[in-house]
Amino acid sequence: MRRARPPADRHGRDRRAEVIAPPPGRERLTGDAPSTAVVGGGIAGLAAATALAERGVRVTLYEREDTLGGRLAGWPVHLTDGSDATMSRGFHAFFRQYYNLRGLLRRTDPSLSGLTPLPDYPLRHRDGLSDSFARVPRTPPWSALGFVALSPTFGPRDLAAMDARAALPLLDVRVPEVYERFDHISAEDFLRRINFPEAAHHLAFEVFSRSFFADPRELSAAELLVMFHIYFLGSSEGLLFDVPREPFPQALWEPLAGYLRRLGADVRTGTPVHRIRTAPDTTLTVEHDGAADRHQAVVLALDTTGLRHVVGASEELGDPGWRADVAALRTAPPFLVSRLWLDRPVRADRPGFLGTSGYDGLDNISVLDRWEGEAARRSARTGGSVVELHAYAVPEDAEPKRVQRHIVDRLHEVYPETADARIVDARHEWRADCPVFAVGGHHRRPAVRTPHPRVVLAGDLVRTGLPVALMERAATSGFLAANALLADWGVRGQTLWTVPRSGRSRTLAALARRAGRY
């Protein structure tokens, strides 16, 4: 991957964002273009399919579910009051640093008018402490300094007690070197090592670490440091974010599916892939539900369980070491998304999104009618509201219905007016398919390239060597997977953007080097 001079047209505020140029090549394929299977219709698969189809590759996209979007899929539900609604796996924040994801969405929405900003990212702890990012400056280092100055969790004694030398890695993160230095310890242990203020630990970093669907005691410190770099000191985009104005299918995936079909892609939902077979003539056979298709290349853009299943069933694929690494991949603990359709409104001053900590498993609350058109129209029609609750890293032995009741009780504690509301209908989605970024696991996570020259991987479980996370890692890896195949065919791929791969401050970098951290 080469760094390129930033073009004049920059979709973003940060002038220090890096541009990653693909290898040079012709603009697109002509003549008998190769056929490529993209297995998985989530963000990663859609990004790969888009980049390939735009350059003339014959793309077949296979998705197991009946809808696209992966962990951002949505589907229709019929409620007990006779109305229809769209259910999904829950709220997702589209941060301004997600350059490649936003670039994918611009294919069908050039101005991103389908996204709307939320005015704040408030956090609340059960002990009464609260934080806000609305007034925090966006430009480093004032972003971190502003957060400290405005947060009630940082007092003079707390700052004086911190181990400044041990905390220097927070100020000069370098990717991928940070994984070599800090993947062997947990996020919890790192914060304790630097004597990070306990209140800030619980209120801010616990909220962020649990957004990886993992307990901070199990999360790699390297992932925590990369996260701090992406949102605080590596980017001037800030901590505020956008959300779709309508449910995911209508706002995002149906338009993108139409775009792919207009490019000639064959989009097949409800088509699970079971096995990939190799042939002496270098072609690959994709087996799915009693049928088989031959392709010249394959992008595996699957979640952890799906990737393990397909690779495990494809005995000829890869070498023993690579196959063992894929087999060793694990998922994060289960998480719950509960959506409640209430018969009365939530108080008007409640935020659209609230991160919570200390509420015995309740991690955030969304009031969907604050921003989502479908929910807002229902609220206007019925006088009710639509509320969504998330619980991450739920213990494996927890009884589901008890957890569901418990987080509703916690909603009543956080927003007391909801205790008097009647639940018109409720949907509870339990999933356990997110990758876990456990301590010491980075070196075994697969990269985009595989031992087979025509098989590449994409997804948020994939190592990219770039400071990206969550949805942005999925989109970036999808484009990288497409670029790898396109480069082999002599075609120039997708130009990528990322926050800087190292700290922005030369002074902080020098201090970190002097401290022997890098």
C-alpha atoms as one frame of an Amber mdcrd trajectory, in Angstrom:
protein
   0.000   0.000   0.000   1.415   3.360  -1.015   0.744   6.755   0.461  -0.463
   9.224  -2.125  -0.677  12.982  -2.223  -4.156  13.927  -0.979  -6.468  14.951
  -3.826  -8.131  18.341  -3.861 -11.582  16.846  -3.222 -11.516  15.701   0.387
 -14.738  14.322   1.839 -13.809  15.110   5.423 -12.519  17.802   7.711  -9.167
  16.354   8.650  -6.407  17.590   6.366  -3.976  15.051   7.802  -5.965  12.026
   6.771  -3.764   9.647   4.793  -4.558   8.531   1.288  -3.573   4.950   0.470
  -3.063   4.579  -3.265  -3.567   1.192  -4.894  -0.911  -0.260  -7.214  -0.921
   1.399 -10.649  -2.782  -0.241 -13.509  -5.367   0.252 -16.209  -8.729   1.727
 -15.331 -10.838  -1.397 -15.857 -10.934  -4.832 -17.409 -11.955  -5.246 -21.012
 -12.836  -8.300 -23.036 -13.313 -11.595 -21.206 -13.360 -10.366 -17.603 -12.726
 -12.848 -14.782 -15.629 -14.135 -12.740 -15.398 -13.550  -8.984 -17.524 -14.874
  -6.145 -18.039 -12.591  -3.160 -19.281 -14.740  -0.296 -21.057 -12.591   2.269
 -23.297  -9.574   1.781 -22.330  -7.481   4.773 -20.353  -4.246   4.595 -17.105
  -6.014   3.679 -18.677  -8.080   0.914 -20.583  -5.116  -0.493 -17.398  -3.018
  -0.570 -15.477  -5.779  -2.357 -18.288  -6.427  -4.823 -18.619  -2.718  -5.579
 -14.915  -2.146  -6.267 -14.723  -5.240  -8.474 -17.909  -4.622 -10.447 -16.989
  -0.982 -11.076 -13.829  -2.192 -12.812 -15.505  -4.678 -15.079 -15.173  -7.872
 -13.058 -18.085 -10.300 -13.373 -19.293 -10.474  -9.763 -21.642 -12.940  -8.103
 -22.534 -11.959  -4.541 -23.755 -14.804  -2.311 -25.539 -13.929   0.923 -26.922
 -16.546   3.305 -29.721 -14.361   4.676 -32.668 -12.994   2.728 -31.432  -9.429
   3.224 -28.095  -7.653   2.740 -26.152  -5.726   5.341 -24.713  -8.439   7.571
 -24.756  -7.123  11.116 -26.533  -4.028   9.781 -29.308  -5.979   8.105 -32.969
  -5.228   8.670 -36.171  -7.146   8.070 -39.929  -6.496   8.269 -41.946  -7.376
  11.362 -45.694  -7.277  11.969 -46.551  -5.816  15.367 -49.379  -6.851  17.652
 -51.271  -3.610  17.023 -51.537  -4.529  13.340 -48.837  -2.154  12.091 -45.640
  -3.027  10.247 -42.118  -2.013  11.181 -38.487  -2.785  10.374 -36.415  -4.682
  12.923 -32.628  -4.802  12.892 -29.705  -5.875  15.013 -29.476  -2.445  16.494
 -28.042   1.044  16.527 -24.715   1.726  14.785 -22.769   5.000  14.830 -21.378
   6.232  11.513 -18.392   8.218  12.742 -16.866  10.912  10.515 -13.559   8.972
  10.538 -15.198   6.149   8.590 -13.903   7.467   5.273 -14.084   4.210   3.309
 -17.510   3.194   4.587 -18.835   6.636   3.781 -17.194   6.397   0.364 -19.095
   3.165  -0.249 -22.371   4.834   0.709 -21.640   7.786  -1.593 -22.076   5.456
  -4.575 -25.824   5.830  -4.179 -25.981   8.932  -1.972 -23.210  11.344  -3.058
 -24.042  13.970  -0.443 -24.782  11.420   2.298 -28.160  13.038   2.743 -29.440
   9.704   4.050 -27.386  10.220   7.207 -28.237  12.724   9.912 -25.970  13.928
  12.734 -26.782  13.366  16.370 -25.965  16.479  18.407 -24.124  14.679  21.202
 -22.635  11.414  22.406 -23.587  11.573  26.089 -22.399   9.005  28.642 -23.958
   8.355  32.025 -22.766   6.302  34.965 -25.131   4.959  37.567 -23.335   6.887
  40.319 -24.478  10.179  38.755 -21.404  11.125  36.701 -21.999  12.058  33.096
 -19.911  13.068  30.108 -20.641  14.806  26.835 -18.696  15.246  23.602 -20.752
  18.091  22.162 -18.357  20.803  23.389 -15.119  18.843  23.110 -12.784  20.316
  20.456 -12.187  18.096  17.455  -8.571  18.942  16.633  -5.796  17.038  18.475
  -4.322  17.535  20.987  -7.111  19.902  22.086  -9.615  17.063  21.688  -8.018
  14.988  24.445  -7.213  18.032  26.567 -10.748  19.351  26.143 -12.255  16.035
  27.136 -10.132  15.949  30.289 -10.953  19.549  31.140 -14.692  19.142  30.622
 -15.115  15.695  32.134 -16.101  15.412  35.811 -14.075  12.187  36.002 -10.694
  13.929  35.811  -9.727  15.892  38.894  -6.335  17.454  39.703  -5.504  14.605
  42.055  -6.433  12.033  39.424  -4.157  13.624  36.854  -1.299  13.961  39.330
  -1.620  10.292  40.264  -1.380   9.021  36.687   1.875   7.429  35.564   2.721
   9.856  32.783   5.608   7.780  31.450   3.501   4.616  31.243   0.664   6.601
  29.610   2.784   7.923  26.734   1.656   5.146  24.351  -1.804   6.716  24.426
  -0.305   9.871  22.933   1.751   8.347  20.106   0.008   5.261  18.734   1.611
   3.687  15.674  -0.096   1.059  13.578   0.786  -1.784  13.206   3.641  -1.528
  15.745   1.177  -0.994  18.593   0.105  -4.632  18.276   3.660  -5.845  18.742
   3.959  -3.841  21.960   0.571  -4.092  23.625  -1.395  -7.023  22.286  -0.157
  -9.209  25.156  -2.003  -7.315  27.894  -5.664  -6.486  28.432  -7.236  -3.055
  28.163  -8.150  -3.294  31.843  -4.566  -4.067  32.887  -3.150  -1.273  30.752
  -5.452   1.320  32.298  -4.548   0.105  35.768  -0.849   0.163  34.880  -1.037
   3.875  34.047  -3.329   4.529  37.047  -6.060   5.890  34.810  -8.772   7.523
  36.962 -11.264   4.894  38.062 -14.303   7.038  37.307 -13.111   7.861  33.782
 -12.208   4.222  33.288 -15.752   3.104  34.016 -17.569   5.971  32.351 -15.614
   6.464  29.136 -13.298   3.599  28.302 -15.619   0.852  29.471 -18.331   2.208
  27.204 -15.940   2.254  24.259 -14.363  -1.131  24.927 -17.764  -2.774  25.229
 -18.595  -1.393  21.805 -16.232  -4.159  20.653 -18.759  -6.555  22.265 -16.143
  -7.608  24.781 -15.434  -7.209  28.453 -12.493  -4.779  28.911 -10.754  -7.476
  30.953 -10.606  -9.618  27.810  -9.987  -6.912  25.182  -6.463  -6.441  23.843
  -4.826  -3.230  25.065  -3.579  -2.693  21.512  -7.174  -2.434  20.297  -7.921
   0.063  23.061  -4.919   2.177  22.045  -5.893   2.094  18.379  -9.402   3.142
  19.336  -8.051   6.081  21.357  -5.923   7.071  18.362  -8.813   6.874  15.881
 -11.238   8.950  17.919  -9.048  11.292  19.978  -5.449  12.020  19.015  -5.165
  10.587  15.511  -8.086  12.381  13.903  -9.764  15.763  14.037 -13.165  14.346
  13.095 -14.185  14.132  16.750 -16.473  11.768  18.647 -19.788  12.884  17.183
 -21.394  10.751  14.522 -24.220  10.312  12.047 -27.042   7.782  11.874 -29.278
   6.715   8.967 -32.500   8.669   8.549 -34.401   5.478   7.700 -33.941   1.787
   8.592 -30.828   0.161   7.191 -32.410  -1.694   4.237 -34.220   1.331   2.843
 -31.478   3.847   3.580 -28.382   1.849   2.649 -28.559  -1.647   1.242 -31.463
  -1.657  -1.184 -29.996   1.306  -3.120 -26.539  -0.305  -3.115 -27.949  -3.639
  -4.319 -29.623  -1.784  -7.183 -26.326  -0.065  -8.001 -24.511  -3.417  -8.116
 -27.148  -4.938 -10.385 -26.867  -1.992 -12.768 -23.139  -2.725 -12.939 -23.955
  -6.273 -13.975 -23.429  -8.016 -10.634 -25.544 -11.048  -9.782 -26.808 -10.458
  -6.219 -28.124 -13.677  -4.665 -29.674 -13.479  -1.217 -30.899 -16.562   0.612
 -27.932 -18.484  -0.833 -25.580 -19.934   1.791 -22.181 -21.129   0.528 -20.942
 -24.393   2.024 -17.619 -25.157   0.365 -14.923 -23.882  -1.985 -13.166 -26.428
  -4.189  -9.958 -25.811  -6.103  -9.109 -27.236  -9.527  -5.832 -27.847 -11.413
  -6.774 -25.163 -13.942  -6.748 -22.603 -11.040 -10.517 -22.118 -11.115 -12.545
 -22.295  -7.919 -15.911 -23.966  -7.487 -18.386 -22.411  -5.074 -20.860 -24.976
  -3.736 -24.197 -23.779  -2.444 -27.417 -25.721  -1.711 -27.133 -28.465  -4.294
 -25.526 -26.263  -6.960 -21.996 -25.283  -7.913 -20.563 -22.297  -9.801 -17.059
 -21.888 -11.188 -15.130 -18.657 -10.701 -11.616 -17.366 -11.236 -11.434 -15.781
  -7.767 -13.244 -15.751  -4.434 -13.649 -13.108  -1.728 -14.626 -14.654   1.611
 -16.384 -11.815   3.446 -17.898 -13.866   6.245 -18.324 -13.503   9.979 -16.167
 -15.609  12.284 -18.475 -18.609  12.430 -19.172 -18.540   8.710 -15.492 -18.319
   7.820 -14.599 -21.208  10.110 -17.386 -23.296   8.581 -16.496 -22.657   4.929
 -12.745 -23.065   5.422 -13.266 -26.175   7.542 -15.381 -27.749   4.796 -12.945
 -26.708   2.033 -10.203 -29.245   2.660  -8.066 -28.141  -0.275  -8.029 -24.466
   0.656  -4.908 -22.918   2.184  -2.066 -24.509   4.100  -2.155 -26.151   7.563
  -0.949 -23.063   9.427  -3.474 -20.750   7.843  -6.281 -23.229   8.327  -5.333
 -23.616  11.991  -5.428 -19.838  12.471  -8.897 -19.646  10.937 -10.082 -22.563
  13.071  -8.771 -20.769  16.181 -10.907 -17.664  15.593 -13.503 -17.085  18.287
 -16.552 -14.908  18.704 -17.254 -12.383  21.418 -19.802 -13.246  24.121 -23.508
 -12.976  23.276 -25.204  -9.606  23.035 -28.825  -8.554  23.194 -30.725  -5.923
  21.248 -34.209  -5.248  22.650 -36.548  -2.948  20.763 -39.678  -1.713  22.498
 -42.656  -0.026  20.878 -44.227   2.056  23.675 -47.663   3.671  23.865 -46.364
   7.031  25.071 -43.392   9.270  24.339 -40.053   9.359  26.073 -39.463  12.757
  27.656 -38.611  15.317  24.991 -35.216  16.275  26.431 -33.861  12.712  26.337
 -31.007  12.265  23.832 -31.386  10.088  20.784 -28.503   7.962  22.040 -27.125
   7.503  25.548 -24.139   5.368  26.512 -24.573   3.881  29.981 -22.212   2.302
  32.490 -22.746   0.703  35.873 -26.329  -0.343  35.109 -25.720  -4.073  35.489
 -25.433  -4.930  31.827 -27.352  -2.145  30.090 -24.827  -0.548  27.723 -26.854
   2.042  25.828 -30.312   3.390  25.100 -31.553   4.733  21.775 -34.794   6.629
  21.220 -35.228   5.847  17.558 -38.031   8.314  16.879 -35.528  11.114  17.535
 -33.899  10.461  14.145 -35.266   7.461  12.231 -38.074   8.358   9.845 -40.058
   5.152  10.219 -40.051   5.399  14.021 -40.785   9.147  13.930 -43.795   8.645
  11.663 -45.142   5.989  13.994 -44.600   8.273  16.977 -46.496  11.094  15.255
 -49.332   8.739  14.367 -49.712   6.961  17.729 -48.214   9.336  20.283 -45.848
   6.566  21.346 -42.113   6.007  21.027 -39.614   3.385  19.855 -36.797   2.589
  22.280 -33.840   0.257  21.765 -31.637  -1.243  24.482 -28.252  -2.935  24.061
 -26.511  -5.364  26.411 -23.012  -6.446  25.349 -20.794  -9.277  26.561 -23.629
 -11.071  28.323 -22.367 -14.061  30.366 -22.721 -17.330  28.479 -24.786 -18.909
  31.255 -27.230 -15.994  31.608 -30.928 -16.838  31.241 -32.148 -14.832  28.207
 -35.602 -13.831  29.464 -34.167 -12.725  32.778 -31.631 -10.497  30.989 -34.399
  -9.075  28.804 -36.510  -8.174  31.833 -33.487  -6.811  33.668 -32.412  -4.303
  31.036 -36.014  -3.073  30.687 -35.979  -2.497  34.449 -32.750  -0.534  34.029
 -34.419   1.554  31.297 -37.089   2.465  33.841 -34.326   3.513  36.223 -32.541
   5.691  33.663 -35.714   7.127  32.092 -38.372   6.839  34.849 -41.215   8.042
  32.619 -40.972   4.786  30.631 -42.053   2.763  33.689 -45.643   3.920  33.149
 -45.638   3.146  29.451 -47.345   0.088  28.036 -45.156  -2.029  25.778 -47.213
  -2.379  22.604 -44.744  -4.884  21.220 -41.139  -5.969  21.764 -38.475  -7.799
  19.782 -35.397  -9.319  21.413 -32.469 -10.219  19.155 -29.766 -12.447  20.644
 -26.566 -12.833  18.628 -23.055 -14.133  19.209 -21.292 -13.598  15.897 -18.946
 -10.646  16.445 -15.178 -11.199  16.377 -13.353 -11.043  19.672 -10.088  -9.081
  19.823  -8.679 -10.995  22.726  -5.353 -10.506  24.449  -2.537 -12.036  22.418
  -4.700 -12.936  19.435  -3.681 -10.361  16.848  -0.868 -12.373  15.251  -3.272
 -15.240  14.499  -5.967 -13.127  12.916  -5.874 -13.706   9.158  -4.869 -10.998
   6.714  -6.500 -10.099   3.409  -4.169 -12.331   1.417  -4.391 -16.102   1.895
  -2.101 -18.935   0.755  -4.271 -19.267  -2.354  -3.479 -16.442  -4.818  -7.104
 -16.116  -5.933  -8.779 -16.311  -2.539  -8.858 -13.212  -0.332 -10.545 -12.370
   2.954 -12.572  -9.361   4.095 -14.408  -8.444   7.273 -13.927  -6.732  10.608
 -12.026  -9.803  11.862  -9.275  -9.287   9.244  -5.886  -7.660   9.896  -5.389
  -4.638   7.640  -2.307  -2.889   9.044  -4.322   0.338   9.199  -5.912   2.256
  12.107  -9.493   1.209  11.425 -12.125  -0.470  13.588 -15.644  -1.888  13.537
 -17.658  -0.930  10.431 -14.724   0.967   8.938 -12.487  -2.090   9.261 -15.125
  -4.097   7.400 -15.385  -1.580   4.547 -11.620  -1.049   4.329 -10.855  -4.766
   4.261 -13.463  -5.272   1.542 -11.818  -2.682  -0.664  -8.368  -4.102   0.146
  -9.537  -7.572  -0.860 -10.810  -6.244  -4.190  -7.592  -4.282  -4.700  -5.488
  -7.409  -4.160  -7.301  -9.258  -6.940  -7.387  -6.239  -9.244  -3.644  -5.694
  -8.838  -3.018  -9.265  -9.993  -5.102  -8.527 -13.094  -3.235  -5.282 -13.787
  -6.140  -3.016 -12.845  -5.925  -0.008 -10.547  -8.148  -0.514  -7.512  -9.909
   1.673  -4.975  -8.097   4.616  -3.372  -8.461   4.393   0.403  -8.408   6.918
   3.218  -7.431   6.465   6.833  -6.615   8.486   9.896  -2.814   8.876  10.178
  -1.018   5.639  10.994   1.079   7.353  13.651   0.662  10.149  16.160   0.220
  13.671  14.845   2.517  15.405  17.334   6.285  15.290  16.825   6.798  16.372
  20.414   4.706  13.523  21.809   6.403  11.084  19.441   9.814  12.200  20.676
   8.734  11.796  24.299   7.404   8.321  23.586  10.646   7.311  21.871  12.687
   8.700  24.743  10.584   6.642  27.125  11.445   3.551  25.095   7.893   2.785
  24.085   8.684   2.372  20.366
